Amino acid sequence: MSKRLKWIFGLVLAVVIIEELCLPWLVSSCVTLGMAEILATERVTVSIEKRPALAMVAGLFDRIAVKTENAKVDKINFAEFDVVLTDVKLDAQALIGRRQLVVQSAGDAELTAVLTQEELSRFLNQAVKGVKNAVVTVSDNQVKVNGDFGLSGIASVAVTLEGRIIADGQKIKFVTDRFLINNTLVGKLGGAALTEVVLADLKKLPFGVTVRTISMDNGKVTVYADNRVN
C-alpha cells in the first residue's frame, strides 16, 4: 500500500472513529441539556441510538431513552420521570445550535412517572386555595388527604378527603370520592376547588402522550402514558 493510500485510509478511519464515538457523546449532551430545561432538573441521564451515527446531525434517532429525577411538569415535581422515544426526528438546528429539544415526530413514545405522597401534600398546600396543613397518604389505590380547609376566609375546619388520582386524556387529576368533617360524611363543602384538582397536563411536554394507567400504593402514584392510537 502506497503512502498516499495509507494516509487516505488513516483519514477515513479517523473520521469513522470520531463519527461513531464522539458524535453520539456530543449529541447526547445536547439532548440532556434540552430535557433538563424542559423538566427543570439537573438529574438527567440520556441514552441515544442511531446507525450510522452521522444521521444524528440531521436529528434522526432510532431510540432515545431519558431517565430523570425531581422533574417538574406544570407545578408538580415527579420523583421519577422516564421517557423512551423510538423512530424519532428532532429539530437538529434547535438541538445542536440552541440545546433545545424540539420533537418533530416519534414512532412510539412511552412515559413512566412517579409522584410521592409528600409531593402531593406540598402541591395541595401551595396550589389549592383554602387548603392548609394537608397531609396525603397513598395506599391500596386510594388517596387520603387530612388537613384544614378555609370557609370564606373567616374560619377553617378539619377535613378528610378520600379519592383517587385519575387519567383524563393528557391530564392527571385528583378527584374526591368522599368528603368528611370530623369523620362525618358531608356534601361537596369545598366545591370544585376540592372535588377535582388538575395535578399536571402532559401537553406541556415536547411529545404527545395520553395517560393509560395510574396505580396508587406504598406512598406513591405511578403513571404510565404512551402515544398509541389503541
Z-matrix of the N, CA and C atoms (Angstrom, degrees):
N
C 1 1.458
C 2 1.529 1 108.99
N 3 1.326 2 116.38 1 129.79
C 4 1.457 3 120.96 2 -178.88
C 5 1.523 4 110.55 3 -70.33
N 6 1.334 5 115.65 4 161.97
C 7 1.460 6 120.08 5 178.69
C 8 1.525 7 111.21 6 -60.64
N 9 1.335 8 115.61 7 -35.96
C 10 1.472 9 119.25 8 -179.61
C 11 1.529 10 110.84 9 -64.72
N 12 1.336 11 116.12 10 -43.84
C 13 1.460 12 119.54 11 179.62
C 14 1.521 13 111.32 12 -67.08
N 15 1.347 14 115.75 13 -38.00
C 16 1.465 15 119.32 14 176.96
C 17 1.528 16 110.63 15 -62.21
N 18 1.324 17 115.53 16 -40.26
C 19 1.469 18 119.85 17 179.91
C 20 1.529 19 110.74 18 -64.72
N 21 1.334 20 116.08 19 -44.10
C 22 1.471 21 120.81 20 179.19
C 23 1.526 22 110.23 21 -64.09
N 24 1.337 23 116.11 22 -43.40
C 25 1.461 24 120.08 23 179.60
C 26 1.526 25 110.79 24 -62.24
N 27 1.332 26 115.51 25 -43.61
C 28 1.458 27 119.56 26 178.45
C 29 1.509 28 112.82 27 -62.36
N 30 1.337 29 116.28 28 -39.31
C 31 1.460 30 121.00 29 178.83
C 32 1.520 31 111.03 30 -64.98
N 33 1.333 32 115.83 31 -44.83
C 34 1.466 33 119.95 32 178.89
C 35 1.522 34 110.35 33 -62.34
N 36 1.327 35 116.39 34 -42.86
C 37 1.463 36 120.66 35 179.51
C 38 1.522 37 111.00 36 -61.91
N 39 1.331 38 116.66 37 -41.45
C 40 1.461 39 120.61 38 178.99
C 41 1.523 40 111.18 39 -63.16
N 42 1.331 41 116.18 40 -41.18
C 43 1.465 42 120.58 41 179.20
C 44 1.520 43 110.66 42 -63.50
N 45 1.344 44 116.10 43 -42.63
C 46 1.469 45 120.31 44 -179.92
C 47 1.531 46 110.42 45 -63.65
N 48 1.331 47 116.99 46 -42.04
C 49 1.462 48 120.64 47 179.69
C 50 1.530 49 110.46 48 -63.43
N 51 1.330 50 115.94 49 -44.80
C 52 1.465 51 119.62 50 178.63
C 53 1.518 52 110.71 51 -61.72
N 54 1.334 53 115.02 52 -42.83
C 55 1.468 54 119.75 53 -178.17
C 56 1.518 55 111.90 54 -64.29
N 57 1.338 56 117.17 55 -47.48
C 58 1.460 57 121.49 56 -172.78
C 59 1.532 58 113.60 57 -81.09
N 60 1.329 59 117.50 58 -23.80
C 61 1.459 60 120.00 59 -177.84
C 62 1.519 61 112.91 60 -107.73
N 63 1.306 62 116.79 61 -48.10
C 64 1.466 63 120.24 62 -173.97
C 65 1.527 64 112.45 63 -81.10
N 66 1.339 65 116.57 64 -39.21
C 67 1.469 66 119.24 65 -176.63
C 68 1.528 67 112.64 66 -62.73
N 69 1.346 68 120.12 67 -46.66
C 70 1.468 69 119.07 68 177.01
C 71 1.523 70 112.77 69 -58.21
N 72 1.326 71 117.24 70 -38.56
C 73 1.468 72 120.12 71 178.52
C 74 1.526 73 110.85 72 -63.24
N 75 1.335 74 116.11 73 -44.26
C 76 1.459 75 120.59 74 -179.21
C 77 1.529 76 111.15 75 -63.93
N 78 1.328 77 116.59 76 -47.66
C 79 1.463 78 120.69 77 -178.12
C 80 1.527 79 110.33 78 -67.49
N 81 1.335 80 116.93 79 -38.84
C 82 1.464 81 120.63 80 178.51
C 83 1.525 82 111.31 81 -59.61
N 84 1.330 83 116.36 82 -39.38
C 85 1.468 84 119.63 83 178.17
C 86 1.518 85 111.10 84 -64.96
N 87 1.334 86 117.04 85 -34.88
C 88 1.469 87 120.64 86 177.56
C 89 1.523 88 110.93 87 -67.55
N 90 1.344 89 116.84 88 -42.48
C 91 1.466 90 121.15 89 177.55
C 92 1.525 91 110.20 90 -63.49
N 93 1.319 92 116.82 91 -40.51
C 94 1.467 93 121.34 92 178.72
C 95 1.522 94 111.33 93 -60.44
N 96 1.323 95 116.44 94 -46.70
C 97 1.463 96 120.16 95 179.98
C 98 1.529 97 111.15 96 -65.51
N 99 1.329 98 116.83 97 -38.73
C 100 1.462 99 120.42 98 179.33
C 101 1.518 100 112.28 99 -64.57
N 102 1.338 101 116.43 100 -43.99
C 103 1.461 102 119.69 101 179.68
C 104 1.524 103 111.00 102 -70.78
N 105 1.329 104 117.36 103 -35.60
C 106 1.459 105 120.79 104 178.03
C 107 1.527 106 110.81 105 -61.03
N 108 1.333 107 116.74 106 -37.36
C 109 1.469 108 120.13 107 178.58
C 110 1.520 109 111.19 108 -69.74
N 111 1.324 110 117.19 109 -41.62
C 112 1.460 111 121.22 110 -178.45
C 113 1.525 112 111.11 111 -64.02
N 114 1.328 113 116.94 112 -41.13
C 115 1.461 114 121.56 113 -174.06
C 116 1.519 115 113.08 114 -101.40
N 117 1.319 116 117.38 115 5.96
C 118 1.472 117 122.44 116 175.73
C 119 1.524 118 112.36 117 51.66
N 120 1.323 119 116.07 118 48.22
C 121 1.456 120 121.31 119 177.95
C 122 1.512 121 110.27 120 -145.26
N 123 1.327 122 115.72 121 151.08
C 124 1.460 123 120.86 122 175.50
C 125 1.528 124 111.58 123 -98.69
N 126 1.307 125 116.37 124 -5.45
C 127 1.464 126 120.93 125 -178.03
C 128 1.528 127 110.07 126 -92.30
N 129 1.315 128 115.58 127 78.41
C 130 1.460 129 122.09 128 -175.65
C 131 1.526 130 109.57 129 -129.21
N 132 1.330 131 116.32 130 131.50
C 133 1.456 132 122.39 131 173.69
C 134 1.528 133 108.01 132 -124.11
N 135 1.330 134 116.67 133 128.66
C 136 1.462 135 121.45 134 -174.46
C 137 1.525 136 110.59 135 -124.36
N 138 1.333 137 116.03 136 138.50
C 139 1.459 138 122.58 137 172.75
C 140 1.530 139 107.67 138 -126.84
N 141 1.345 140 117.27 139 128.50
C 142 1.457 141 121.01 140 -179.33
C 143 1.523 142 110.28 141 -125.33
N 144 1.338 143 115.61 142 150.11
C 145 1.455 144 121.23 143 179.74
C 146 1.521 145 110.15 144 -136.67
N 147 1.346 146 115.66 145 135.14
C 148 1.458 147 121.43 146 172.93
C 149 1.527 148 108.79 147 -168.65
N 150 1.326 149 115.94 148 133.02
C 151 1.448 150 121.77 149 173.29
C 152 1.526 151 109.16 150 -130.20
N 153 1.342 152 117.45 151 127.19
C 154 1.458 153 126.67 152 -3.83
C 155 1.525 154 111.03 153 -72.25
N 156 1.331 155 116.47 154 152.86
C 157 1.460 156 121.24 155 -176.31
C 158 1.521 157 112.20 156 -62.11
N 159 1.336 158 117.44 157 -25.64
C 160 1.462 159 120.64 158 -178.35
C 161 1.525 160 111.70 159 -59.71
N 162 1.345 161 117.26 160 -25.13
C 163 1.466 162 120.66 161 179.69
C 164 1.520 163 111.92 162 -64.45
N 165 1.341 164 117.38 163 -20.12
C 166 1.463 165 120.37 164 178.00
C 167 1.527 166 111.68 165 -62.29
N 168 1.320 167 115.77 166 -29.65
C 169 1.460 168 119.79 167 179.38
C 170 1.527 169 110.49 168 -62.82
N 171 1.323 170 116.25 169 -27.68
C 172 1.470 171 121.20 170 177.10
C 173 1.521 172 111.66 171 -89.10
N 174 1.339 173 117.39 172 2.88
C 175 1.468 174 120.99 173 178.50
C 176 1.505 175 114.46 174 85.11
N 177 1.343 176 117.55 175 16.57
C 178 1.461 177 121.48 176 -177.41
C 179 1.526 178 110.53 177 -100.35
N 180 1.350 179 116.27 178 134.00
C 181 1.458 180 121.78 179 -178.44
C 182 1.525 181 109.65 180 -141.28
N 183 1.327 182 115.34 181 141.47
C 184 1.465 183 119.45 182 172.72
C 185 1.530 184 110.01 183 -76.59
N 186 1.329 185 115.65 184 -38.59
C 187 1.463 186 119.75 185 -176.39
C 188 1.519 187 110.45 186 -156.03
N 189 1.331 188 115.96 187 136.90
C 190 1.460 189 122.34 188 172.64
C 191 1.527 190 107.07 189 -128.04
N 192 1.324 191 116.50 190 121.99
C 193 1.467 192 121.36 191 177.73
C 194 1.521 193 108.58 192 -117.03
N 195 1.316 194 116.09 193 128.91
C 196 1.465 195 121.88 194 -177.04
C 197 1.522 196 109.42 195 -126.61
N 198 1.328 197 116.26 196 128.86
C 199 1.469 198 121.94 197 174.29
C 200 1.520 199 107.37 198 -120.15
N 201 1.334 200 116.36 199 128.66
C 202 1.461 201 119.92 200 -179.77
C 203 1.522 202 110.18 201 -134.24
N 204 1.320 203 114.50 202 160.16
C 205 1.467 204 122.43 203 173.55
C 206 1.525 205 108.55 204 -126.90
N 207 1.324 206 115.21 205 147.66
C 208 1.470 207 121.25 206 178.73
C 209 1.523 208 111.35 207 53.83
N 210 1.322 209 115.40 208 50.13
C 211 1.466 210 122.03 209 -178.01
C 212 1.526 211 110.13 210 -91.17
N 213 1.309 212 116.47 211 135.45
C 214 1.458 213 121.49 212 -176.18
C 215 1.528 214 111.34 213 -103.67
N 216 1.328 215 115.63 214 125.51
C 217 1.465 216 122.62 215 172.84
C 218 1.520 217 106.81 216 -126.37
N 219 1.318 218 117.51 217 123.41
C 220 1.461 219 122.03 218 -168.89
C 221 1.532 220 108.42 219 59.03
N 222 1.330 221 116.70 220 -120.40
C 223 1.467 222 119.93 221 -177.76
C 224 1.519 223 113.34 222 -111.51
N 225 1.328 224 116.17 223 9.67
C 226 1.465 225 118.91 224 -176.37
C 227 1.524 226 110.30 225 -117.13
N 228 1.344 227 115.97 226 147.91
C 229 1.455 228 121.85 227 -177.44
C 230 1.527 229 110.52 228 -107.37
N 231 1.328 230 114.89 229 128.13
C 232 1.458 231 121.16 230 176.81
C 233 1.528 232 109.15 231 -93.58
N 234 1.319 233 116.34 232 128.74
C 235 1.462 234 120.60 233 179.01
C 236 1.525 235 110.77 234 -62.01
N 237 1.329 236 116.22 235 -38.42
C 238 1.464 237 122.41 236 175.49
C 239 1.524 238 108.10 237 -132.97
N 240 1.330 239 115.44 238 142.35
C 241 1.460 240 120.23 239 -178.69
C 242 1.521 241 106.96 240 -150.21
N 243 1.337 242 116.45 241 97.84
C 244 1.462 243 122.11 242 -173.78
C 245 1.524 244 110.57 243 -112.71
N 246 1.327 245 115.85 244 134.10
C 247 1.459 246 122.38 245 -175.46
C 248 1.525 247 109.50 246 -129.72
N 249 1.341 248 116.69 247 137.19
C 250 1.459 249 121.99 248 172.16
C 251 1.529 250 108.26 249 -128.30
N 252 1.329 251 116.23 250 122.72
C 253 1.458 252 122.82 251 178.03
C 254 1.527 253 108.52 252 -118.28
N 255 1.334 254 117.32 253 136.65
C 256 1.458 255 120.72 254 176.73
C 257 1.525 256 109.76 255 -124.31
N 258 1.356 257 114.79 256 154.09
C 259 1.467 258 121.55 257 -177.82
C 260 1.530 259 110.13 258 49.98
N 261 1.314 260 115.18 259 60.72
C 262 1.462 261 121.91 260 -170.25
C 263 1.522 262 111.44 261 -102.82
N 264 1.323 263 114.98 262 142.60
C 265 1.463 264 121.50 263 169.26
C 266 1.521 265 108.19 264 -123.70
N 267 1.332 266 115.74 265 117.99
C 268 1.455 267 121.90 266 176.72
C 269 1.521 268 109.88 267 -103.39
N 270 1.316 269 115.79 268 157.47
C 271 1.463 270 121.12 269 171.57
C 272 1.526 271 107.00 270 -71.04
N 273 1.352 272 116.43 271 104.12
C 274 1.463 273 121.03 272 -174.14
C 275 1.523 274 112.21 273 -64.33
N 276 1.316 275 116.76 274 -38.47
C 277 1.463 276 119.89 275 -178.86
C 278 1.530 277 110.93 276 -64.76
N 279 1.341 278 116.40 277 -43.69
C 280 1.462 279 120.04 278 178.77
C 281 1.524 280 110.95 279 -66.50
N 282 1.347 281 116.74 280 -38.75
C 283 1.459 282 121.34 281 -176.68
C 284 1.529 283 111.48 282 -68.00
N 285 1.324 284 116.09 283 -54.51
C 286 1.463 285 120.12 284 -174.30
C 287 1.522 286 111.94 285 -81.23
N 288 1.320 287 116.16 286 -35.88
C 289 1.461 288 118.98 287 -177.30
C 290 1.518 289 114.39 288 -80.05
N 291 1.357 290 116.58 289 -37.78
C 292 1.468 291 119.59 290 -173.93
C 293 1.523 292 113.42 291 -123.54
N 294 1.336 293 117.07 292 2.55
C 295 1.472 294 122.23 293 -178.51
C 296 1.526 295 111.72 294 58.11
N 297 1.333 296 116.16 295 37.57
C 298 1.460 297 121.69 296 178.32
C 299 1.522 298 109.44 297 -110.64
N 300 1.326 299 116.24 298 137.75
C 301 1.457 300 121.58 299 -178.00
C 302 1.533 301 109.17 300 -96.39
N 303 1.329 302 116.01 301 105.67
C 304 1.455 303 122.30 302 178.47
C 305 1.525 304 107.46 303 -119.79
N 306 1.342 305 116.87 304 109.98
C 307 1.459 306 121.73 305 -178.59
C 308 1.526 307 108.77 306 -86.79
N 309 1.328 308 116.22 307 115.63
C 310 1.461 309 120.44 308 178.53
C 311 1.523 310 111.45 309 -85.96
N 312 1.338 311 117.38 310 -32.15
C 313 1.469 312 121.11 311 175.58
C 314 1.522 313 108.95 312 -163.57
N 315 1.334 314 115.07 313 155.62
C 316 1.466 315 121.35 314 176.68
C 317 1.514 316 108.89 315 -150.84
N 318 1.335 317 116.09 316 131.04
C 319 1.462 318 119.23 317 178.30
C 320 1.515 319 110.81 318 -64.92
N 321 1.313 320 116.33 319 -56.16
C 322 1.464 321 122.55 320 176.50
C 323 1.523 322 109.64 321 -127.42
N 324 1.318 323 115.13 322 144.00
C 325 1.467 324 121.00 323 175.04
C 326 1.517 325 107.73 324 -135.72
N 327 1.320 326 116.46 325 127.59
C 328 1.461 327 121.97 326 179.53
C 329 1.524 328 109.41 327 -129.09
N 330 1.308 329 115.37 328 139.08
C 331 1.463 330 121.62 329 -177.77
C 332 1.521 331 109.51 330 -134.05
N 333 1.338 332 115.71 331 130.99
C 334 1.454 333 121.72 332 171.47
C 335 1.526 334 107.67 333 -126.14
N 336 1.327 335 116.59 334 124.75
C 337 1.470 336 120.48 335 -174.76
C 338 1.526 337 109.75 336 -135.89
N 339 1.336 338 115.13 337 149.71
C 340 1.467 339 121.31 338 -177.60
C 341 1.523 340 110.05 339 -126.41
N 342 1.342 341 115.03 340 129.11
C 343 1.461 342 122.83 341 173.19
C 344 1.525 343 108.84 342 -110.01
N 345 1.314 344 117.76 343 134.79
C 346 1.464 345 120.39 344 177.00
C 347 1.525 346 110.34 345 -93.60
N 348 1.326 347 116.09 346 158.20
C 349 1.465 348 120.38 347 178.12
C 350 1.527 349 110.74 348 -66.55
N 351 1.332 350 117.93 349 -28.40
C 352 1.457 351 120.94 350 176.96
C 353 1.526 352 111.10 351 -66.53
N 354 1.331 353 116.30 352 -40.66
C 355 1.465 354 119.48 353 178.50
C 356 1.525 355 111.11 354 -69.34
N 357 1.326 356 117.63 355 -36.40
C 358 1.460 357 120.60 356 175.89
C 359 1.522 358 110.65 357 -62.28
N 360 1.324 359 117.07 358 -39.51
C 361 1.473 360 121.01 359 176.57
C 362 1.518 361 110.09 360 -60.87
N 363 1.327 362 116.51 361 -48.82
C 364 1.467 363 120.91 362 -179.33
C 365 1.524 364 110.98 363 -59.93
N 366 1.330 365 116.18 364 -44.06
C 367 1.460 366 121.10 365 -177.74
C 368 1.527 367 111.33 366 -62.42
N 369 1.335 368 117.50 367 -48.33
C 370 1.467 369 120.48 368 -178.39
C 371 1.525 370 111.30 369 -62.26
N 372 1.317 371 116.50 370 -39.67
C 373 1.468 372 119.99 371 179.45
C 374 1.523 373 112.53 372 -65.39
N 375 1.317 374 117.33 373 -34.88
C 376 1.455 375 120.91 374 -175.10
C 377 1.526 376 113.48 375 -94.01
N 378 1.323 377 117.31 376 -31.60
C 379 1.465 378 119.84 377 -170.21
C 380 1.526 379 114.74 378 -101.77
N 381 1.324 380 118.56 379 -19.86
C 382 1.465 381 120.89 380 -175.68
C 383 1.525 382 109.82 381 -105.96
N 384 1.305 383 115.55 382 118.54
C 385 1.459 384 121.33 383 -177.73
C 386 1.524 385 110.95 384 -62.96
N 387 1.324 386 116.27 385 132.25
C 388 1.456 387 121.85 386 176.65
C 389 1.512 388 114.08 387 94.66
N 390 1.342 389 117.48 388 -14.71
C 391 1.464 390 120.58 389 -177.81
C 392 1.528 391 109.92 390 -90.56
N 393 1.335 392 115.47 391 132.26
C 394 1.456 393 121.32 392 177.03
C 395 1.528 394 109.24 393 -138.30
N 396 1.317 395 114.76 394 150.15
C 397 1.471 396 121.93 395 174.06
C 398 1.524 397 112.83 396 55.56
N 399 1.313 398 116.42 397 31.52
C 400 1.464 399 119.82 398 -179.51
C 401 1.520 400 111.20 399 -71.04
N 402 1.316 401 116.39 400 134.42
C 403 1.457 402 123.18 401 174.89
C 404 1.525 403 107.43 402 -125.66
N 405 1.327 404 116.39 403 121.44
C 406 1.464 405 121.78 404 -175.23
C 407 1.518 406 110.26 405 -102.26
N 408 1.328 407 115.55 406 137.60
C 409 1.461 408 122.12 407 173.94
C 410 1.524 409 108.34 408 -124.53
N 411 1.328 410 116.15 409 127.31
C 412 1.469 411 121.53 410 -179.89
C 413 1.519 412 108.93 411 -112.47
N 414 1.334 413 116.75 412 123.00
C 415 1.461 414 120.85 413 178.68
C 416 1.512 415 109.66 414 -162.85
N 417 1.336 416 116.21 415 144.40
C 418 1.471 417 122.66 416 171.38
C 419 1.525 418 112.70 417 49.04
N 420 1.338 419 116.88 418 50.90
C 421 1.465 420 122.39 419 177.88
C 422 1.518 421 113.06 420 56.86
N 423 1.312 422 116.05 421 32.59
C 424 1.459 423 121.62 422 176.19
C 425 1.526 424 109.97 423 -139.67
N 426 1.318 425 114.80 424 146.72
C 427 1.458 426 121.46 425 175.51
C 428 1.531 427 107.68 426 -118.59
N 429 1.336 428 116.35 427 124.47
C 430 1.464 429 120.81 428 178.31
C 431 1.524 430 109.02 429 -115.16
N 432 1.321 431 115.70 430 134.11
C 433 1.454 432 121.56 431 179.95
C 434 1.517 433 108.74 432 -120.91
N 435 1.317 434 117.17 433 122.91
C 436 1.459 435 122.66 434 172.63
C 437 1.521 436 108.54 435 -112.48
N 438 1.324 437 117.18 436 130.19
C 439 1.453 438 119.63 437 -179.49
C 440 1.512 439 111.76 438 -177.79
N 441 1.329 440 114.80 439 -164.35
C 442 1.464 441 121.41 440 178.87
C 443 1.520 442 109.34 441 -113.82
N 444 1.332 443 115.20 442 145.25
C 445 1.462 444 120.03 443 177.79
C 446 1.516 445 109.46 444 -128.98
N 447 1.346 446 115.34 445 128.12
C 448 1.455 447 120.24 446 -178.83
C 449 1.511 448 112.43 447 -77.99
N 450 1.325 449 115.69 448 140.30
C 451 1.465 450 122.48 449 178.88
C 452 1.523 451 108.94 450 -109.84
N 453 1.329 452 116.24 451 107.17
C 454 1.466 453 122.76 452 176.32
C 455 1.524 454 112.74 453 55.02
N 456 1.321 455 116.87 454 23.24
C 457 1.459 456 120.74 455 176.55
C 458 1.511 457 114.99 456 74.70
N 459 1.334 458 118.43 457 5.01
C 460 1.472 459 120.04 458 -176.41
C 461 1.523 460 112.88 459 -113.82
N 462 1.316 461 117.58 460 -16.08
C 463 1.466 462 120.65 461 179.94
C 464 1.519 463 108.18 462 -157.61
N 465 1.306 464 115.61 463 166.42
C 466 1.456 465 120.21 464 176.44
C 467 1.518 466 109.08 465 -139.13
N 468 1.336 467 115.34 466 152.17
C 469 1.456 468 120.81 467 179.98
C 470 1.521 469 108.51 468 -127.66
N 471 1.334 470 115.54 469 151.09
C 472 1.456 471 120.99 470 175.23
C 473 1.524 472 108.52 471 -78.71
N 474 1.316 473 116.34 472 126.79
C 475 1.461 474 120.26 473 -175.95
C 476 1.521 475 110.42 474 -129.04
N 477 1.320 476 114.56 475 159.22
C 478 1.465 477 122.63 476 171.52
C 479 1.524 478 108.06 477 -129.00
N 480 1.303 479 116.06 478 127.64
C 481 1.460 480 121.80 479 176.29
C 482 1.518 481 108.66 480 -111.85
N 483 1.304 482 116.26 481 134.28
C 484 1.456 483 121.34 482 173.77
C 485 1.521 484 107.52 483 -119.41
N 486 1.317 485 115.94 484 124.72
C 487 1.457 486 118.51 485 -176.05
C 488 1.515 487 112.31 486 -160.82
N 489 1.355 488 114.63 487 -157.04
C 490 1.462 489 120.92 488 -175.69
C 491 1.526 490 109.52 489 -143.15
N 492 1.322 491 115.21 490 161.53
C 493 1.457 492 121.44 491 167.09
C 494 1.514 493 106.10 492 -97.78
N 495 1.334 494 117.17 493 125.24
C 496 1.464 495 120.64 494 -175.25
C 497 1.528 496 110.66 495 -124.45
N 498 1.334 497 114.17 496 166.42
C 499 1.457 498 121.53 497 175.25
C 500 1.516 499 109.23 498 -101.33
N 501 1.325 500 116.03 499 136.71
C 502 1.461 501 122.61 500 174.47
C 503 1.528 502 107.03 501 -135.24
N 504 1.334 503 115.27 502 80.20
C 505 1.458 504 119.51 503 -175.76
C 506 1.511 505 110.54 504 67.96
N 507 1.326 506 116.10 505 -114.52
C 508 1.462 507 121.63 506 178.77
C 509 1.528 508 112.37 507 -94.21
N 510 1.316 509 116.51 508 1.79
C 511 1.461 510 120.14 509 -177.68
C 512 1.523 511 111.58 510 -102.37
N 513 1.328 512 115.10 511 147.78
C 514 1.460 513 123.30 512 173.92
C 515 1.523 514 106.79 513 -112.78
N 516 1.346 515 116.56 514 124.30
C 517 1.462 516 120.53 515 -172.85
C 518 1.519 517 111.69 516 -129.63
N 519 1.335 518 114.90 517 151.99
C 520 1.460 519 121.48 518 166.04
C 521 1.525 520 107.56 519 -100.97
N 522 1.327 521 116.98 520 126.62
C 523 1.462 522 120.98 521 177.44
C 524 1.527 523 108.92 522 -120.55
N 525 1.333 524 115.97 523 141.82
C 526 1.462 525 122.28 524 -178.93
C 527 1.518 526 110.35 525 -92.88
N 528 1.329 527 116.67 526 128.00
C 529 1.463 528 121.94 527 174.34
C 530 1.524 529 111.73 528 -96.68
N 531 1.345 530 116.28 529 -35.79
C 532 1.467 531 121.45 530 -178.45
C 533 1.520 532 109.30 531 -137.48
N 534 1.336 533 114.59 532 137.31
C 535 1.474 534 121.43 533 -179.65
C 536 1.523 535 106.84 534 -122.77
N 537 1.345 536 116.44 535 118.71
C 538 1.456 537 120.35 536 -175.59
C 539 1.530 538 111.60 537 -123.70
N 540 1.334 539 115.08 538 141.90
C 541 1.461 540 122.32 539 170.66
C 542 1.522 541 107.32 540 -120.58
N 543 1.330 542 115.70 541 120.69
C 544 1.473 543 120.52 542 -176.10
C 545 1.522 544 111.04 543 52.08
N 546 1.338 545 114.53 544 44.75
C 547 1.469 546 122.94 545 178.10
C 548 1.526 547 113.69 546 64.59
N 549 1.325 548 116.49 547 15.45
C 550 1.466 549 120.68 548 176.89
C 551 1.517 550 109.17 549 -108.95
N 552 1.328 551 116.07 550 125.59
C 553 1.454 552 121.04 551 -179.12
C 554 1.522 553 110.15 552 -68.29
N 555 1.351 554 115.56 553 130.01
C 556 1.460 555 120.91 554 179.03
C 557 1.521 556 109.12 555 -129.47
N 558 1.336 557 115.75 556 -179.50
C 559 1.457 558 120.83 557 178.71
C 560 1.516 559 111.53 558 -76.73
N 561 1.314 560 116.00 559 -162.19
C 562 1.456 561 121.61 560 -177.28
C 563 1.523 562 110.31 561 -82.83
N 564 1.336 563 114.50 562 70.27
C 565 1.454 564 120.44 563 -176.79
C 566 1.513 565 112.38 564 -60.79
N 567 1.316 566 116.57 565 -36.44
C 568 1.463 567 120.14 566 -177.51
C 569 1.505 568 114.12 567 -82.81
N 570 1.336 569 117.09 568 -6.02
C 571 1.451 570 119.50 569 -178.80
C 572 1.518 571 111.63 570 64.83
N 573 1.339 572 115.95 571 -156.86
C 574 1.456 573 121.32 572 -176.43
C 575 1.519 574 112.76 573 -63.42
N 576 1.332 575 117.31 574 -23.77
C 577 1.463 576 121.13 575 -177.68
C 578 1.516 577 112.03 576 -60.24
N 579 1.338 578 117.22 577 -30.74
C 580 1.452 579 120.13 578 -176.29
C 581 1.523 580 113.72 579 -115.60
N 582 1.303 581 118.77 580 -16.50
C 583 1.459 582 119.68 581 -178.64
C 584 1.520 583 112.01 582 -76.59
N 585 1.342 584 117.81 583 -26.95
C 586 1.454 585 121.19 584 179.10
C 587 1.521 586 109.27 585 -152.19
N 588 1.323 587 116.30 586 119.07
C 589 1.460 588 121.76 587 -177.57
C 590 1.524 589 108.45 588 -124.63
N 591 1.332 590 117.31 589 121.45
C 592 1.466 591 121.58 590 176.21
C 593 1.523 592 108.64 591 -77.61
N 594 1.323 593 116.00 592 121.77
C 595 1.458 594 121.56 593 -179.88
C 596 1.527 595 111.88 594 -90.06
N 597 1.326 596 116.62 595 -41.65
C 598 1.463 597 120.37 596 -178.68
C 599 1.518 598 109.73 597 -158.37
N 600 1.329 599 115.75 598 145.66
C 601 1.464 600 122.63 599 175.60
C 602 1.527 601 107.05 600 -116.46
N 603 1.325 602 116.70 601 114.78
C 604 1.460 603 120.72 602 -175.60
C 605 1.526 604 112.71 603 -73.82
N 606 1.327 605 117.56 604 -0.84
C 607 1.462 606 120.13 605 171.46
C 608 1.525 607 111.13 606 -63.54
N 609 1.308 608 116.97 607 -18.34
C 610 1.459 609 121.59 608 179.65
C 611 1.529 610 111.57 609 -69.59
N 612 1.335 611 117.57 610 -16.19
C 613 1.457 612 121.41 611 -177.96
C 614 1.526 613 110.79 612 -80.87
N 615 1.345 614 117.87 613 157.12
C 616 1.468 615 120.94 614 -178.30
C 617 1.525 616 113.80 615 -80.34
N 618 1.322 617 117.59 616 5.39
C 619 1.458 618 122.58 617 177.46
C 620 1.521 619 108.18 618 -138.51
N 621 1.324 620 116.59 619 148.57
C 622 1.455 621 120.21 620 -175.55
C 623 1.518 622 112.81 621 -88.17
N 624 1.323 623 116.27 622 128.37
C 625 1.466 624 122.17 623 173.82
C 626 1.522 625 108.65 624 -141.80
N 627 1.325 626 114.68 625 154.66
C 628 1.462 627 122.20 626 175.60
C 629 1.523 628 108.75 627 -117.91
N 630 1.316 629 117.15 628 136.91
C 631 1.464 630 120.77 629 -179.62
C 632 1.523 631 109.56 630 -69.24
N 633 1.329 632 116.21 631 127.87
C 634 1.471 633 121.35 632 -178.14
C 635 1.524 634 112.47 633 -103.69
N 636 1.317 635 116.76 634 -50.01
C 637 1.469 636 120.20 635 -177.93
C 638 1.523 637 109.85 636 -138.13
N 639 1.331 638 114.78 637 150.71
C 640 1.452 639 122.18 638 174.95
C 641 1.527 640 107.56 639 -138.03
N 642 1.322 641 116.50 640 127.43
C 643 1.458 642 120.98 641 177.36
C 644 1.523 643 109.44 642 -118.74
N 645 1.327 644 115.70 643 148.53
C 646 1.459 645 122.68 644 -178.06
C 647 1.517 646 109.55 645 -130.83
N 648 1.346 647 116.11 646 119.90
C 649 1.465 648 119.62 647 179.91
C 650 1.520 649 109.45 648 -174.02
N 651 1.316 650 116.41 649 154.12
C 652 1.465 651 123.24 650 173.58
C 653 1.530 652 113.19 651 52.91
N 654 1.315 653 116.60 652 41.71
C 655 1.449 654 120.56 653 174.16
C 656 1.513 655 115.58 654 78.35
N 657 1.323 656 117.85 655 11.53
C 658 1.455 657 118.82 656 -178.95
C 659 1.527 658 111.29 657 -146.11
N 660 1.327 659 114.47 658 160.52
C 661 1.455 660 122.98 659 176.83
C 662 1.518 661 107.22 660 -117.41
N 663 1.335 662 117.02 661 127.36
C 664 1.458 663 121.57 662 -179.75
C 665 1.523 664 109.48 663 -111.61
N 666 1.315 665 116.47 664 126.56
C 667 1.460 666 123.57 665 -176.03
C 668 1.525 667 109.76 666 -112.91
N 669 1.339 668 116.55 667 132.35
C 670 1.460 669 120.31 668 173.31
C 671 1.522 670 108.27 669 -120.83
N 672 1.338 671 115.60 670 133.10
C 673 1.465 672 120.84 671 178.96
C 674 1.519 673 109.38 672 -140.30
N 675 1.333 674 115.96 673 153.16
C 676 1.464 675 120.01 674 176.02
C 677 1.514 676 109.02 675 -152.35
N 678 1.331 677 116.42 676 -179.77
C 679 1.476 678 121.41 677 -177.73
C 680 1.519 679 112.36 678 -110.93
N 681 1.326 680 116.87 679 17.53
C 682 1.465 681 119.48 680 -178.85
C 683 1.525 682 110.55 681 -72.01
N 684 1.314 683 114.88 682 147.53
C 685 1.462 684 120.28 683 -177.30
C 686 1.523 685 110.51 684 -71.49
N 687 1.323 686 116.99 685 -41.76
C 688 1.468 687 121.38 686 -179.09
C 689 1.519 688 110.81 687 -111.92
